[in-house]
């Protein structure tokens, strides 16, 4: 697996495309073949293969091969990397907003006391 920062880049890149998000939405219903995943999209087989490789490299899907059949399953490892990053930044900004709110309340009290 790539380093966390590279993994994060790959996850957000993979999620930036509507076709790939559609593929992930379909996989949320259960594992399926690449052919079944490609059916709703009007794109070539090489294009769908490229999308699948991007999702696989990002750690969002796993592919198992049995003969000529490639079966894909949703996996959480890539999303865990993104979730950790988002949670860190959410906590940071929430703490900054709380500090700003406290400061504004103190300033409001000072202004009211001078009136």
trRosetta pair geometry for C-beta under 8 A, 3 or more apart (Angstrom, degrees):
i j d omega theta_ij theta_ji phi_ij phi_ji
1 7 6.5 18 170 -85 97 129
1 59 6.7 38 -133 -79 110 129
1 77 7.2 -106 -118 158 141 139
2 6 3.9 -91 149 94 129 124
2 7 5.0 170 76 -58 95 77
2 10 6.9 109 46 -9 143 139
3 6 4.9 83 60 15 80 106
3 7 6.8 -145 95 -10 35 92
4 7 5.5 -56 -142 38 30 115
4 8 6.2 34 157 -23 65 104
4 81 5.9 -176 -150 -142 78 111
5 8 5.6 -48 -147 32 31 114
5 9 6.7 35 151 -19 62 102
6 9 5.6 -50 -152 34 35 114
6 10 6.4 34 150 -19 65 105
7 10 5.7 -57 -150 37 31 112
7 11 6.4 33 152 -22 66 104
7 58 7.3 114 -164 -153 64 52
7 59 6.3 9 -154 4 107 134
7 78 6.6 -151 179 -124 98 72
7 81 4.7 -113 119 -137 120 172
8 11 5.7 -51 -146 32 31 111
8 12 6.5 21 160 -9 65 106
8 81 5.3 -138 -76 145 72 114
8 82 6.3 136 -132 -86 76 64
8 85 5.5 84 -124 -44 133 155
9 12 6.3 -62 -148 42 27 102
9 13 6.1 28 155 -19 65 112
10 13 5.7 -55 -143 39 29 112
10 14 6.1 31 157 -21 64 107
10 54 7.5 -168 -167 -170 88 71
10 57 5.5 -116 -162 121 139 93
10 58 4.1 -166 136 -101 98 75
10 59 7.4 91 100 9 126 86
10 78 7.2 -95 100 -135 101 119
11 14 5.8 -56 -149 35 28 110
11 15 6.3 17 156 -11 64 111
11 58 4.7 133 -87 -169 49 110
11 59 7.0 -38 -79 51 98 95
11 60 6.8 131 -125 -55 78 108
11 78 4.5 164 -98 175 108 102
11 79 7.0 155 -148 -81 133 38
11 81 5.9 177 -23 78 149 114
11 82 4.7 -137 125 -53 150 116
12 15 5.7 -58 -141 44 33 107
12 16 6.3 49 154 -42 63 101
12 82 6.8 143 -59 -110 79 118
13 16 5.6 -47 -153 13 31 120
13 54 7.0 -111 115 -170 103 117
13 58 7.1 -155 64 -87 87 126
14 17 7.1 -71 -174 27 34 101
14 20 5.4 -141 179 158 70 154
14 54 5.1 167 -105 142 89 98
14 55 5.4 122 -155 -96 130 54
14 57 7.8 179 -68 70 125 83
14 58 3.9 -75 -19 -26 147 163
14 60 5.7 -169 126 -3 155 144
14 78 7.3 -4 45 167 148 154
15 20 6.9 -125 -99 102 25 120
15 21 6.2 67 -153 -79 61 95
15 24 7.9 -15 -107 -2 76 157
15 58 8.0 173 -26 176 78 162
15 60 7.9 158 -60 -85 85 153
15 82 7.8 60 -13 -102 148 163
16 20 7.9 37 57 50 48 130
17 20 4.3 73 77 13 104 108
17 21 6.8 -175 91 -9 52 84
17 51 7.2 -131 103 -125 146 102
17 54 7.8 50 24 102 140 154
18 21 5.5 -54 -144 38 34 111
18 22 6.2 39 154 -23 66 104
19 22 5.5 -54 -152 34 31 115
19 23 6.5 35 149 -21 64 102
19 41 5.8 67 -140 -123 107 142
19 43 6.9 20 -131 -12 151 151
19 51 5.7 -85 115 -116 117 149
20 23 5.4 -47 -149 32 37 115
20 24 6.5 37 152 -17 65 102
20 51 5.3 -160 -82 -162 86 103
20 54 6.5 -70 -102 90 141 121
20 55 5.7 178 -151 -69 108 106
21 24 5.6 -52 -149 37 35 112
21 25 6.3 41 150 -24 65 103
22 25 5.5 -50 -147 32 33 114
22 26 6.5 33 153 -17 64 103
22 40 7.2 -128 160 91 131 127
22 41 7.0 136 96 -71 143 112
23 26 5.8 -55 -153 35 31 111
23 27 6.4 27 151 -16 65 108
23 37 5.4 46 -136 -173 93 118
23 51 6.4 148 -22 142 154 126
23 52 7.5 -145 -170 -86 160 69
23 55 6.5 -100 98 -62 136 158
23 61 7.8 -49 134 -56 115 146
24 27 5.6 -56 -145 40 34 110
24 28 6.6 49 151 -34 64 96
24 55 7.1 -172 -67 -133 94 130
24 60 6.2 -52 -101 163 119 127
24 61 7.5 -132 -99 -59 77 105
24 74 6.6 91 -151 -111 73 110
25 28 5.7 -42 -157 16 33 118
25 29 7.9 32 147 -17 55 96
26 29 6.1 -54 -173 24 42 111
26 32 6.9 -62 143 32 108 142
26 37 5.9 154 93 -125 146 78
26 40 7.6 -180 -76 20 141 134
27 30 7.4 -118 -164 74 43 21
27 31 6.9 23 -147 -103 84 41
27 32 6.9 -132 -102 25 67 97
27 37 7.3 8 -59 -106 91 120
27 61 6.4 -97 -130 -107 172 110
27 72 6.1 -72 -106 119 126 105
27 73 6.8 139 -165 -157 113 24
27 74 4.2 141 133 -53 114 97
28 74 6.0 54 -80 -46 50 162
31 71 5.6 48 161 168 116 102
31 72 6.2 -173 -151 90 80 42
31 73 4.0 -28 -96 -89 112 83
31 74 7.6 -138 -80 5 69 68
32 36 4.4 -98 166 82 120 133
32 37 5.8 144 95 -52 115 85
32 71 6.9 -156 119 -149 15 75
32 72 6.5 -18 65 55 59 84
33 36 4.7 96 57 8 81 100
33 37 7.0 -144 98 -4 44 87
33 69 5.8 -70 -119 -164 120 93
33 70 6.4 105 -155 74 74 58
33 71 5.6 -51 -91 -98 59 63
33 72 7.4 106 -144 10 15 82
34 37 5.4 -55 -148 38 35 114
34 38 6.1 34 155 -22 68 108
34 48 6.6 129 176 137 101 121
34 49 7.5 40 -174 -90 145 66
34 52 6.0 -17 -123 -83 116 155
34 63 7.9 19 -58 -128 110 116
34 70 4.7 17 -12 81 119 112
34 71 8.0 -123 -22 -89 71 21
34 72 6.3 91 -72 -19 70 117
35 38 5.8 -57 -145 36 28 109
35 39 6.8 51 152 -48 60 91
36 39 5.8 -27 -155 -7 35 121
37 48 7.1 145 101 -168 99 123
37 52 7.6 106 93 -85 149 110
37 72 6.4 4 -40 41 148 136
38 41 5.8 -84 -163 49 52 103
38 43 7.3 -111 -156 66 93 87
38 45 7.0 20 -152 -108 164 61
38 48 4.2 -6 -106 -121 114 164
41 48 6.7 144 77 -89 134 107
43 47 4.1 -99 162 89 115 139
43 48 5.8 142 94 -51 110 82
43 51 7.9 78 97 -16 154 133
44 47 4.5 99 57 4 79 103
44 48 7.1 -147 96 -3 43 84
45 48 5.8 -53 -145 37 34 108
45 49 6.2 38 154 -22 65 106
46 49 5.5 -54 -148 36 33 116
46 50 6.5 38 152 -23 65 102
47 50 5.6 -50 -152 31 33 113
47 51 6.6 34 150 -17 64 102
48 51 5.5 -51 -150 36 37 113
48 52 6.3 38 151 -21 67 105
49 52 5.6 -54 -147 36 32 113
49 53 6.4 34 153 -21 65 104
50 53 5.8 -53 -149 33 31 112
50 54 6.6 32 152 -19 64 104
51 54 5.8 -55 -152 34 32 111
51 55 6.4 29 153 -15 66 107
52 55 5.7 -56 -148 39 32 110
52 56 6.1 33 153 -20 66 109
52 61 7.1 -76 -155 75 72 147
52 63 7.0 70 170 -74 116 134
52 70 7.9 63 174 133 158 141
52 72 6.8 -117 -141 -85 111 144
53 56 5.6 -54 -144 38 30 113
53 57 6.2 30 157 -18 65 107
54 57 5.9 -54 -144 38 28 109
54 58 6.3 25 155 -17 62 110
55 58 5.8 -60 -148 39 29 110
55 60 4.7 -85 -168 69 79 113
55 61 4.5 32 134 12 113 116
56 59 7.9 44 174 -66 32 24
56 60 7.6 -91 -71 52 21 72
56 61 5.5 -60 -81 73 62 91
56 62 7.3 99 -128 -109 85 27
56 63 5.8 -29 -103 -10 130 113
58 78 4.6 61 141 -132 77 151
59 75 6.4 -97 171 96 65 118
59 77 4.1 -91 175 91 123 102
59 78 3.2 155 81 -54 90 90
59 79 7.9 -138 108 -4 97 54
59 81 7.1 84 65 3 143 126
60 74 7.1 -41 164 -146 68 68
60 75 6.5 151 169 58 18 80
60 78 4.4 -60 -60 50 66 145
60 79 6.8 88 -112 -39 80 86
61 72 5.0 -3 -180 -169 128 108
61 73 6.6 145 -160 73 74 39
61 74 6.1 -50 -105 -105 71 38
61 75 6.0 138 -127 13 15 93
62 72 7.0 153 77 -152 43 58
62 73 5.0 -18 58 61 93 94
62 75 4.8 82 -24 -41 99 131
63 70 5.5 -11 -167 -172 112 101
63 71 7.1 146 -156 74 57 43
63 72 5.3 -25 -98 -96 72 75
63 73 8.0 178 -80 20 29 72
64 70 7.5 155 77 -157 40 52
64 71 5.0 -19 62 62 91 97
64 72 8.0 180 20 -80 68 29
64 73 7.4 29 -4 -2 104 111
65 69 7.2 155 -154 84 52 50
65 70 5.4 -20 -101 -102 77 71
65 71 7.8 -179 -83 20 28 72
66 69 5.1 -18 68 66 84 101
66 71 6.9 15 11 -3 105 113
75 78 7.1 85 94 10 92 91
76 79 5.1 -67 -157 50 62 111
76 80 5.6 72 145 -36 87 98
77 80 5.7 -50 -151 25 30 116
77 81 7.2 32 153 -19 60 99
78 81 5.9 -51 -160 28 38 112
78 82 6.8 28 149 -10 67 105
79 82 5.6 -57 -150 42 40 109
79 83 5.8 45 151 -25 72 107
80 83 5.5 -51 -141 37 30 114
80 84 6.4 34 157 -22 63 103
81 84 6.0 -54 -152 32 27 110
81 85 6.6 23 152 -15 61 108
82 85 5.7 -58 -150 38 33 111
82 86 6.1 30 155 -17 68 110
83 86 5.8 -57 -143 41 29 109
83 87 6.1 29 158 -20 66 109
84 87 5.9 -56 -144 37 26 110
84 88 6.5 30 156 -22 62 105
85 88 5.9 -54 -153 31 28 112
85 89 6.7 16 156 -7 63 109
86 89 6.0 -64 -149 44 31 104
86 90 6.0 34 154 -24 68 108
87 90 5.5 -51 -140 35 31 114
87 91 6.3 31 160 -17 64 104
88 91 6.1 -60 -154 36 26 108
88 92 6.4 27 150 -20 63 109
89 92 5.4 -49 -144 35 36 116
89 93 6.2 28 161 -12 68 106
90 93 6.2 -61 -146 42 27 102
90 94 6.1 28 156 -20 64 110
91 94 5.8 -55 -142 37 28 111
91 95 6.4 27 159 -18 63 106
92 95 6.1 -63 -155 36 26 107
92 96 6.5 22 151 -17 64 108
93 96 5.4 -52 -145 37 37 112
93 97 6.2 37 156 -19 68 104
94 97 5.8 -54 -146 38 31 109
94 98 6.3 33 153 -20 64 105
95 98 5.6 -51 -146 36 32 113
95 99 6.4 34 153 -19 64 104
96 99 5.7 -53 -149 36 32 112
96 100 6.4 33 151 -18 65 106
97 100 5.5 -51 -146 38 34 113
97 101 6.2 39 152 -22 65 104
98 101 5.6 -51 -147 35 31 114
98 102 6.5 34 153 -19 63 103
99 102 5.7 -51 -149 35 32 112
99 103 6.4 33 152 -19 64 106
100 103 5.6 -55 -148 37 32 113
100 104 6.3 31 155 -18 66 106
101 104 5.8 -55 -146 38 30 110
101 105 6.4 32 154 -20 64 106
102 105 5.8 -56 -149 35 30 112
102 106 6.5 29 154 -18 64 105
103 106 5.8 -56 -150 36 31 110
103 107 6.4 28 153 -16 65 107
104 107 5.6 -53 -145 39 33 111
104 108 6.2 38 154 -23 65 105
105 108 5.6 -52 -147 34 31 114
105 109 6.5 34 153 -20 63 103
106 109 5.7 -52 -151 33 32 112
106 110 6.6 34 150 -20 64 103
107 110 5.5 -51 -150 34 36 114
107 111 6.4 35 153 -19 67 104
108 111 5.7 -53 -147 36 32 111
108 112 6.3 30 155 -16 65 107
109 112 5.9 -56 -146 39 30 109
109 113 6.2 29 156 -21 64 109
110 113 5.9 -59 -146 36 27 110
110 114 6.6 24 156 -18 62 108
111 114 6.0 -61 -154 34 30 109
111 115 7.0 35 150 -30 63 103
112 115 5.8 -51 -155 19 37 115
